[in-house]
Amino acid sequence: ACPHPAPQPPLQDGNDPDPYVKTYLLPDPQKTTKRKTKVARKTCNPTYNEMLVYDGIPRGDLEQRELRLSVLSEEGFWENILLGEVGIRLRDLDLAQEKMGWFALGSRGHGTL
């Protein structure tokens, strides 16, 4: 099993997750800004190197949105497990510059910047 700060294993069955990342620009009632990475198999330490491109959205609009980033484990056709998520307010970032950094994942609705 992977190193994990909680006393329980990463998944209830004790297996390592098959994680992937899903993002939305909120608000997004039609879910047109959804992006999803490929699934990394059986790991608690996945690495993703993907660029998010949102053509056609003016910078002023982007700065009013939140990037909702969720990490899930692919567990079956319909049953994916939320491992953690974070909301990133884009007005807090310089959108003209590349952003590299760490964001703490929390449970639903409790992500931190």
Secondary structure by P-SEA (a helix, b strand, c coil): cccccccccccccccccbbbbbbbccccccccccccccccccccbbbbbbbbbbccccaaaaaaccbbbbbbbbccccbbbbccccccccccccccbbbbbbbbbbccccccc
